[in-house]
C-alpha cells in the first residue's frame, strides 16, 4: 500500500483495504502513516497491528513522525526500511 498521508489512520486504512480485497494480506506499507504527534500508546498499538496483520515490509515517511519511525525501526528492524527521495522497491 502506498500512502500519501493516512489521515483516517494507517490501521483503519489497512482494515478498509483488507475489507475491499476479501482480507487479502498486506505485504508492504510505504509512506505517510499520520502518526506525527501520536501518543506512545497509539504508536505501540499500531506496531502491534502491523505484526498481527503480518505486514512484510514498512517504509514510514512524510507524516509518520520521528518517534513513530524510530519505534518501528526499533521494534521491527528486519522489516522497517528507511525511505528517501529516489528509494526503489522491488516486488
Secondary structure, 3 states (H helix, E strand, C coil): CEECCCCCCHHHHHHHHHHHCCCCCCCEEEEECCCCCCCHHHHHHHHHHHHHCCCCEEEEEHHHCHHHHHHHHHHCCCCECCCCCCCCCCC
